Amino acid sequence: MPFYKKIVINKTTSIFIWKIEEDFNTLFRQVQLKDVSLARLESMKSESHQNGFLAVRMLLQHIGYTDFDLYYDNFGKPHLKDGKQISISHSCDFSSILISSTITGIDLEVLKEKIVTIAPRFMDVRHLEGLNNVDKIKKATVIWGVKESIFKIKNEKGISFPQHIFEKEFHLDDNRGIAQLRFNNIIEEYCFQFEFVENYALVCAFQNK
Ligand SMILES: CC(C)(COP(=O)(O)OP(=O)(O)OC[C@H]1O[C@@H](n2cnc3c(N)ncnc32)[C@H](O)[C@@H]1OP(=O)(O)O)[C@@H](O)C(=O)NCCC(=O)NCCS
């Protein structure tokens, strides 16, 4: 399946998802790449990573951009030349991009049991109390995605998930929540939204102004 889904977050923000069912050659034939992207693609060790990278370019082309409109800053954060904001995430079978007029972050994570074991390392585990095992996996994955998304927005060295980003209590049925970044003597509030796409958690975050 090529283009999988568009999710409209608001008037100026949408998420686009590609389900990767094509092989490398099929994707490669269909995208235009800058030399620097070609070099990056060649340096990637796994075909799965290469396909995720190419699927992002397929998404860009699907909405009228190409790889030539995209560039990266020194931290690896992607930008569009027309000034619109972009955030990118890929994980196994899916690639996703978020396009917006404001700075946002997106994260796509596959649901895995291991997340519950490592939860104490990155989140407040009281937020998993009383949940069955499936919901624990879903909620911990969402919280991981929230922290990755906020990290992608801030794009600053030194941010630690357990020490600087704090999720407020929320329920899986809410499909949204609030998190705080407390870093370098500044407190910022972020709102996030999430949904589940097959066995993946898709999260996006925005700064609350
Ligand atoms: C950079 C990082 C956010 C990528 O996240 P990931 O889940 O590994 O991978 P994703 O597929 O979701 O995202 C990758 C995309 O993020 C984007 N990205 C990379 N660095 C970025 C940055 N500094 N800011 C914003 N976006 C960034 C890129 O577009 C990249 O894809 P591309 O290079 O193919 O275009 C992540 O590796 C990271 O460094 N996280 C913070 C570190 C951390 O604190 N970890 C755990 C502590 S407990």
The ligand as an SDF file (V2000), in Angstrom:
LIG
                    3D

 48 50  0  0  0  0  0  0  0  0999 V2000
   16.8740   12.2400   17.3880 C   0  0  0  0  0  0  0  0  0  0  0  0
   15.7860   11.3750   17.9560 C   0  0  0  0  0  0  0  0  0  0  0  0
   14.7120   12.2760   18.5660 C   0  0  0  0  0  0  0  0  0  0  0  0
   15.1760   10.4760   16.8620 C   0  0  0  0  0  0  0  0  0  0  0  0
   14.1080    9.7360   17.3380 O   0  0  0  0  0  0  0  0  0  0  0  0
   13.9020    8.1820   16.9840 P   0  0  0  0  0  0  0  0  0  0  0  0
   12.6930    7.7020   17.7240 O   0  0  0  0  0  0  0  0  0  0  0  0
   15.1840    7.4700   17.1980 O   0  0  0  0  0  0  0  0  0  0  0  0
   13.6330    8.1280   15.4310 O   0  0  0  0  0  0  0  0  0  0  0  0
   12.4210    8.7530   14.6220 P   0  0  0  0  0  0  0  0  0  0  0  0
   12.2740    7.9370   13.4100 O   0  0  0  0  0  0  0  0  0  0  0  0
   11.2190    8.9810   15.4700 O   0  0  0  0  0  0  0  0  0  0  0  0
   12.9760   10.1930   14.2240 O   0  0  0  0  0  0  0  0  0  0  0  0
   14.0140   10.3120   13.3120 C   0  0  0  0  0  0  0  0  0  0  0  0
   13.8890   11.6750   12.6930 C   0  0  0  0  0  0  0  0  0  0  0  0
   13.9610   12.6760   13.6900 O   0  0  0  0  0  0  0  0  0  0  0  0
   14.4560   13.8520   13.0710 C   0  0  0  0  0  0  0  0  0  0  0  0
   15.4840   14.3990   13.9530 N   0  0  0  0  0  0  0  0  0  0  0  0
   16.7440   13.9340   14.1520 C   0  0  0  0  0  0  0  0  0  0  0  0
   17.3870   14.7340   15.0270 N   0  0  0  0  0  0  0  0  0  0  0  0
   16.5130   15.6990   15.3810 C   0  0  0  0  0  0  0  0  0  0  0  0
   16.5960   16.8270   16.2460 C   0  0  0  0  0  0  0  0  0  0  0  0
   17.7160   17.1120   16.9050 N   0  0  0  0  0  0  0  0  0  0  0  0
   15.5060   17.6190   16.3940 N   0  0  0  0  0  0  0  0  0  0  0  0
   14.3800   17.3520   15.7140 C   0  0  0  0  0  0  0  0  0  0  0  0
   14.2330   16.2940   14.8630 N   0  0  0  0  0  0  0  0  0  0  0  0
   15.2920   15.4870   14.7080 C   0  0  0  0  0  0  0  0  0  0  0  0
   15.0070   13.4780   11.6900 C   0  0  0  0  0  0  0  0  0  0  0  0
   14.1080   13.9460   10.7250 O   0  0  0  0  0  0  0  0  0  0  0  0
   15.0120   11.9710   11.7400 C   0  0  0  0  0  0  0  0  0  0  0  0
   14.7150   11.3020   10.5390 O   0  0  0  0  0  0  0  0  0  0  0  0
   15.5670   11.5150    9.1950 P   0  0  0  0  0  0  0  0  0  0  0  0
   16.9520   11.8660    9.6100 O   0  0  0  0  0  0  0  0  0  0  0  0
   15.4430   10.2370    8.4600 O   0  0  0  0  0  0  0  0  0  0  0  0
   14.8880   12.6580    8.5000 O   0  0  0  0  0  0  0  0  0  0  0  0
   16.3550   10.4280   19.0380 C   0  0  0  0  0  0  0  0  0  0  0  0
   17.2690    9.5420   18.4870 O   0  0  0  0  0  0  0  0  0  0  0  0
   16.9740   11.1330   20.2120 C   0  0  0  0  0  0  0  0  0  0  0  0
   18.0900   11.5510   20.1720 O   0  0  0  0  0  0  0  0  0  0  0  0
   16.2150   11.2270   21.3250 N   0  0  0  0  0  0  0  0  0  0  0  0
   16.5690   11.9040   22.5150 C   0  0  0  0  0  0  0  0  0  0  0  0
   17.6100   11.1810   23.2890 C   0  0  0  0  0  0  0  0  0  0  0  0
   17.1310   10.7180   24.5940 C   0  0  0  0  0  0  0  0  0  0  0  0
   17.0420   11.5210   25.4820 O   0  0  0  0  0  0  0  0  0  0  0  0
   16.8310    9.4120   24.7100 N   0  0  0  0  0  0  0  0  0  0  0  0
   16.3440    8.7000   25.8370 C   0  0  0  0  0  0  0  0  0  0  0  0
   16.6810    9.2320   27.2010 C   0  0  0  0  0  0  0  0  0  0  0  0
   15.9600    8.3050   28.5150 S   0  0  0  0  0  0  0  0  0  0  0  0
  1  2  1  0
  2  3  1  0
  2  4  1  0
  2 36  1  0
  4  5  1  0
  5  6  1  0
  6  7  2  0
  6  8  1  0
  6  9  1  0
  9 10  1  0
 10 11  2  0
 10 12  1  0
 10 13  1  0
 13 14  1  0
 14 15  1  0
 15 16  1  0
 15 30  1  0
 16 17  1  0
 17 18  1  0
 17 28  1  0
 18 19  1  0
 18 27  1  0
 19 20  2  0
 20 21  1  0
 21 22  1  0
 21 27  2  0
 22 23  1  0
 22 24  2  0
 24 25  1  0
 25 26  2  0
 26 27  1  0
 28 29  1  0
 28 30  1  0
 30 31  1  0
 31 32  1  0
 32 33  2  0
 32 34  1  0
 32 35  1  0
 36 37  1  0
 36 38  1  0
 38 39  2  0
 38 40  1  0
 40 41  1  0
 41 42  1  0
 42 43  1  0
 43 44  2  0
 43 45  1  0
 45 46  1  0
 46 47  1  0
 47 48  1  0
M  END
$$$$
